[in-house]
Amino acid sequence: MATVAVCAVYNVAAWLKRREPHLAFNSLVYGCAAIWELNHVQGHLACRPAQAAEPDAPVLRDVA
């Protein structure tokens, strides 16, 4: 996700400096990819099972 975000920022900066049409297109593509990746990762994080506040203490038994 970080790579796509860096590419988007780089292309936006390059487009602002040089105003070449392909850089504007690349900015849009990488920007959309970064948003898609963010949503994709958030979906995975939302599916994680909830963690208990405090794990149960192990049950100790006298085996002797």
N, CA, C and O atoms as a MOPAC input file, in Angstrom:
PM7 MOZYME 1SCF
protein

 N      0.83200 1    -1.18000 1     0.00000 1
 C      0.00000 1     0.00000 1     0.00000 1
 C      0.88000 1     1.24800 1     0.00000 1
 O      0.55400 1     2.23700 1    -0.65700 1
 N      1.98400 1     1.20800 1     0.72700 1
 C      2.85700 1     2.37900 1     0.80400 1
 C      3.48200 1     2.68900 1    -0.54900 1
 O      3.64700 1     3.85700 1    -0.90300 1
 N      3.82900 1     1.65800 1    -1.30700 1
 C      4.44000 1     1.87600 1    -2.61700 1
 C      3.49200 1     2.60700 1    -3.55000 1
 O      3.89900 1     3.53200 1    -4.25200 1
 N      2.23600 1     2.19900 1    -3.56000 1
 C      1.24300 1     2.84500 1    -4.42000 1
 C      1.03600 1     4.29300 1    -3.98900 1
 O      0.89700 1     5.17800 1    -4.83200 1
 N      1.01600 1     4.53600 1    -2.69000 1
 C      0.83700 1     5.90300 1    -2.19600 1
 C      2.02400 1     6.78700 1    -2.58200 1
 O      1.83900 1     7.94400 1    -2.95900 1
 N      3.23600 1     6.24800 1    -2.48900 1
 C      4.42600 1     7.00800 1    -2.88600 1
 C      4.38300 1     7.31700 1    -4.37900 1
 O      4.71200 1     8.42900 1    -4.79200 1
 N      3.98300 1     6.34400 1    -5.18400 1
 C      3.87300 1     6.57100 1    -6.63000 1
 C      2.83800 1     7.64900 1    -6.93600 1
 O      3.05500 1     8.48200 1    -7.81700 1
 N      1.72900 1     7.64100 1    -6.22700 1
 C      0.69100 1     8.65500 1    -6.43900 1
 C      1.22100 1    10.04000 1    -6.09700 1
 O      1.02500 1    10.98500 1    -6.86100 1
 N      1.88600 1    10.16900 1    -4.96300 1
 C      2.43000 1    11.46800 1    -4.55100 1
 C      3.49500 1    11.93900 1    -5.53900 1
 O      3.53300 1    13.11500 1    -5.90200 1
 N      4.35200 1    11.02800 1    -5.96800 1
 C      5.39800 1    11.39100 1    -6.92900 1
 C      4.78900 1    11.89900 1    -8.23200 1
 O      5.22800 1    12.91800 1    -8.76500 1
 N      3.78600 1    11.19800 1    -8.74500 1
 C      3.17900 1    11.59400 1   -10.00900 1
 C      2.41800 1    12.90800 1    -9.89100 1
 O      2.41800 1    13.70100 1   -10.83300 1
 N      1.77600 1    13.15300 1    -8.76400 1
 C      1.10100 1    14.44300 1    -8.56200 1
 C      2.13900 1    15.56300 1    -8.55400 1
 O      1.94900 1    16.59500 1    -9.19700 1
 N      3.23200 1    15.35800 1    -7.82600 1
 C      4.27900 1    16.38400 1    -7.76900 1
 C      4.89500 1    16.61800 1    -9.14600 1
 O      5.14400 1    17.76100 1    -9.53100 1
 N      5.14000 1    15.54100 1    -9.88600 1
 C      5.71500 1    15.67900 1   -11.22700 1
 C      4.74400 1    16.38500 1   -12.16200 1
 O      5.15200 1    17.20900 1   -12.98100 1
 N      3.45900 1    16.06400 1   -12.04100 1
 C      2.46900 1    16.72400 1   -12.90000 1
 C      2.37400 1    18.21300 1   -12.57400 1
 O      2.27400 1    19.04000 1   -13.48100 1
 N      2.40600 1    18.56100 1   -11.28700 1
 C      2.36200 1    19.97200 1   -10.90100 1
 C      3.57500 1    20.73800 1   -11.43800 1
 O      3.47600 1    21.92400 1   -11.75500 1
 N      4.70400 1    20.06200 1   -11.53800 1
 C      5.93000 1    20.71300 1   -12.01900 1
 C      5.96200 1    20.79900 1   -13.54600 1
 O      6.31900 1    21.84300 1   -14.09200 1
 N      5.59000 1    19.70200 1   -14.25500 1
 C      5.78300 1    19.63900 1   -15.70600 1
 C      4.50900 1    19.71400 1   -16.52300 1
 O      4.56700 1    20.02500 1   -17.71200 1
 N      3.34300 1    19.43400 1   -15.91700 1
 C      2.03700 1    19.48700 1   -16.60400 1
 C      1.97000 1    18.59200 1   -17.84300 1
 O      1.38100 1    18.97200 1   -18.85500 1
 N      2.56900 1    17.41200 1   -17.76300 1
 C      2.48200 1    16.45200 1   -18.86500 1
 C      1.24800 1    15.58100 1   -18.64800 1
 O      1.00100 1    15.12300 1   -17.53300 1
 N      0.46500 1    15.34900 1   -19.71600 1
 C     -0.80900 1    14.62800 1   -19.55800 1
 C     -0.66200 1    13.22100 1   -18.97500 1
 O     -1.50500 1    12.78300 1   -18.19200 1
 N      0.40100 1    12.51500 1   -19.35200 1
 C      0.53200 1    11.14700 1   -18.84000 1
 C      0.75600 1    11.13300 1   -17.32600 1
 O      0.39600 1    10.16300 1   -16.65900 1
 N      1.34000 1    12.19000 1   -16.78300 1
 C      1.53700 1    12.25500 1   -15.33500 1
 C      0.21500 1    12.46700 1   -14.60800 1
 O      0.01100 1    11.94200 1   -13.51300 1
 N     -0.68000 1    13.23500 1   -15.21700 1
 C     -2.01400 1    13.41300 1   -14.62900 1
 C     -2.75700 1    12.08200 1   -14.62200 1
 O     -3.40400 1    11.72800 1   -13.63600 1
 N     -2.66200 1    11.35300 1   -15.71800 1
 C     -3.31200 1    10.04000 1   -15.80100 1
 C     -2.71800 1     9.08400 1   -14.76400 1
 O     -3.45100 1     8.38300 1   -14.06600 1
 N     -1.39100 1     9.06100 1   -14.66900 1
 C     -0.73700 1     8.19500 1   -13.68000 1
 C     -1.15800 1     8.56600 1   -12.26000 1
 O     -1.35000 1     7.69200 1   -11.41500 1
 N     -1.29900 1     9.86000 1   -12.00600 1
 C     -1.73800 1    10.30900 1   -10.68200 1
 C     -3.11400 1     9.76400 1   -10.34700 1
 O     -3.35500 1     9.31000 1    -9.22800 1
 N     -4.01200 1     9.80900 1   -11.31700 1
 C     -5.36000 1     9.27600 1   -11.09400 1
 C     -5.33400 1     7.77100 1   -10.86600 1
 O     -6.00100 1     7.26000 1    -9.96700 1
 N     -4.56300 1     7.06900 1   -11.68300 1
 C     -4.49100 1     5.60500 1   -11.55700 1
 C     -3.92000 1     5.21600 1   -10.19500 1
 O     -4.49500 1     4.38500 1    -9.49300 1
 N     -2.79500 1     5.81400 1    -9.82300 1
 C     -2.17600 1     5.47400 1    -8.54300 1
 C     -3.01900 1     5.95000 1    -7.36300 1
 O     -3.05600 1     5.28800 1    -6.32600 1
 N     -3.68700 1     7.07400 1    -7.50500 1
 C     -4.57700 1     7.55300 1    -6.44700 1
 C     -5.73300 1     6.59900 1    -6.21000 1
 O     -6.07200 1     6.28900 1    -5.06800 1
 N     -6.34100 1     6.13300 1    -7.30700 1
 C     -7.43700 1     5.15700 1    -7.18200 1
 C     -6.93200 1     3.84500 1    -6.59200 1
 O     -7.61100 1     3.22300 1    -5.77700 1
 N     -5.73900 1     3.42900 1    -7.00700 1
 C     -5.16400 1     2.19200 1    -6.47100 1
 C     -4.89200 1     2.31800 1    -4.97400 1
 O     -5.10100 1     1.36400 1    -4.22500 1
 N     -4.42900 1     3.47900 1    -4.53700 1
 C     -4.16300 1     3.68600 1    -3.11000 1
 C     -5.45500 1     3.63200 1    -2.30200 1
 O     -5.48800 1     3.04400 1    -1.22000 1
 N     -6.51700 1     4.24000 1    -2.82000 1
 C     -7.81500 1     4.19900 1    -2.13500 1
 C     -8.34100 1     2.77000 1    -2.08500 1
 O     -8.84900 1     2.32900 1    -1.05400 1
 N     -8.21900 1     2.04300 1    -3.20000 1
 C     -8.67300 1     0.65000 1    -3.24400 1
 C     -7.89200 1    -0.19100 1    -2.23600 1
 O     -8.48000 1    -0.99100 1    -1.50900 1
 N     -6.57200 1    -0.01500 1    -2.19000 1
 C     -5.74700 1    -0.77200 1    -1.24400 1
 C     -6.14100 1    -0.46800 1     0.19800 1
 O     -6.21500 1    -1.37300 1     1.02800 1
 N     -6.39200 1     0.79900 1     0.49300 1
 C     -6.80000 1     1.18500 1     1.84500 1
 C     -8.10000 1     0.48700 1     2.23000 1
 O     -8.21000 1    -0.05300 1     3.33100 1
 N     -9.07900 1     0.49500 1     1.33600 1
 C    -10.34900 1    -0.18500 1     1.61400 1
 C    -10.15500 1    -1.68900 1     1.75400 1
 O    -10.79400 1    -2.32500 1     2.59100 1
 N     -9.27900 1    -2.25400 1     0.94000 1
 C     -9.00600 1    -3.69000 1     0.97800 1
 C     -8.39300 1    -4.08100 1     2.32800 1
 O     -8.80300 1    -5.07000 1     2.93500 1
 N     -7.42600 1    -3.31500 1     2.78700 1
 C     -6.77400 1    -3.60000 1     4.07000 1
 C     -7.75400 1    -3.40300 1     5.22100 1
 O     -7.77500 1    -4.20200 1     6.15700 1
 N     -8.56600 1    -2.35000 1     5.16300 1
 C     -9.55100 1    -2.11900 1     6.21900 1
 C    -10.55600 1    -3.26500 1     6.29200 1
 O    -11.01400 1    -3.61400 1     7.38000 1
 N    -10.90000 1    -3.84800 1     5.15800 1
 C    -11.79500 1    -5.00200 1     5.15600 1
 C    -11.18100 1    -6.18900 1     5.86700 1
 O    -11.86200 1    -6.89900 1     6.60800 1
 N     -9.88400 1    -6.40800 1     5.64100 1
 C     -9.19900 1    -7.50300 1     6.33200 1
 C     -9.12500 1    -7.23500 1     7.83400 1
 O     -9.32500 1    -8.14300 1     8.64100 1
 N     -8.83900 1    -5.99700 1     8.20400 1
 C     -8.74400 1    -5.67600 1     9.63100 1
 C    -10.09400 1    -5.79400 1    10.32600 1
 O    -10.15400 1    -6.15700 1    11.50000 1
 N    -11.17000 1    -5.49400 1     9.62100 1
 C    -12.50800 1    -5.57800 1    10.21200 1
 C    -12.92800 1    -7.02400 1    10.45800 1
 O    -13.77900 1    -7.27600 1    11.31100 1
 N    -12.35500 1    -7.97000 1     9.73500 1
 C    -12.73700 1    -9.38100 1     9.87200 1
 C    -11.97200 1   -10.10000 1    10.98100 1
 O    -12.23800 1   -11.26900 1    11.25800 1
 N    -11.03700 1    -9.41800 1    11.61100 1
 C    -10.28400 1   -10.07100 1    12.68000 1
 C    -11.19500 1   -10.36700 1    13.85300 1
 O    -12.08900 1    -9.57800 1    14.15900 1
 N    -10.98100 1   -11.50100 1    14.51600 1
 C    -11.78700 1   -11.77700 1    15.71100 1
 C    -11.42000 1   -10.80400 1    16.82700 1
 O    -10.27300 1   -10.37700 1    16.95600 1
 N    -12.41400 1   -10.47300 1    17.61700 1
 C    -12.19100 1    -9.54600 1    18.73100 1
 C    -11.31800 1   -10.21800 1    19.78400 1
 O    -11.50200 1   -11.39500 1    20.09200 1
 N    -10.38700 1    -9.48200 1    20.32300 1
 C     -9.52100 1   -10.02400 1    21.35900 1
 C    -10.15700 1    -9.78300 1    22.71800 1
 O    -10.77500 1    -8.74600 1    22.96000 1
 N     -9.99300 1   -10.75700 1    23.59300 1
 C    -10.51500 1   -10.61300 1    24.95400 1
 C     -9.70900 1    -9.54100 1    25.67800 1
 O     -8.52600 1    -9.34700 1    25.39800 1
 N    -10.35200 1    -8.85600 1    26.59900 1
 C     -9.67200 1    -7.80000 1    27.34600 1
 C     -8.51000 1    -8.37000 1    28.15200 1
 O     -7.43500 1    -7.77500 1    28.21700 1
 N     -8.74000 1    -9.53000 1    28.76500 1
 C     -7.70000 1   -10.17500 1    29.54400 1
 C     -7.80000 1   -11.67400 1    29.29100 1
 O     -8.87500 1   -12.25100 1    29.45200 1
 N     -6.70700 1   -12.31300 1    28.89900 1
 C     -6.79200 1   -13.75500 1    28.63800 1
 C     -7.11200 1   -14.52700 1    29.91600 1
 O     -6.73000 1   -14.12700 1    31.01600 1
 N     -7.81400 1   -15.63000 1    29.74600 1
 C     -8.15300 1   -16.46800 1    30.89500 1
 C     -6.87800 1   -17.04700 1    31.49900 1
 O     -5.94600 1   -17.42000 1    30.78700 1
 N     -6.86200 1   -17.11100 1    32.82500 1
 C     -5.71400 1   -17.68900 1    33.51200 1
 C     -5.71500 1   -19.19700 1    33.27900 1
 O     -6.77600 1   -19.82100 1    33.26400 1
 N     -4.54200 1   -19.78300 1    33.10000 1
 C     -4.49600 1   -21.23100 1    32.88800 1
 C     -4.95400 1   -21.97300 1    34.14500 1
 O     -4.71100 1   -21.53500 1    35.26900 1
 N     -5.61200 1   -23.09000 1    33.92700 1
 C     -6.08800 1   -23.90600 1    35.03700 1
 C     -4.94300 1   -24.81000 1    35.47000 1
 O     -4.41900 1   -25.59200 1    34.67700 1
 N     -4.56000 1   -24.69200 1    36.74300 1
 C     -3.48000 1   -25.51700 1    37.28100 1
 C     -4.08700 1   -26.67700 1    38.04900 1
 O     -4.95700 1   -26.49100 1    38.90000 1
 N     -3.62300 1   -27.85700 1    37.74200 1
 C     -4.14100 1   -29.05600 1    38.40700 1
 C     -2.99500 1   -29.77800 1    39.09700 1
 O     -1.86600 1   -29.81000 1    38.60600 1
 N     -3.30800 1   -30.34700 1    40.23100 1
 C     -2.32100 1   -31.12100 1    40.96300 1
 C     -2.35400 1   -32.53600 1    40.41900 1
 O     -3.33100 1   -33.25900 1    40.61500 1
 N     -1.30500 1   -32.92900 1    39.74500 1
 C     -1.28100 1   -34.26000 1    39.13800 1
 C     -0.58800 1   -35.28600 1    40.01900 1
 O     -0.50000 1   -36.45400 1    39.63900 1
 N     -0.09600 1   -34.88800 1    41.18000 1
 C      0.62900 1   -35.81200 1    42.04200 1
 C     -0.29200 1   -36.67400 1    42.85600 1
 O      0.17000 1   -37.50700 1    43.63500 1

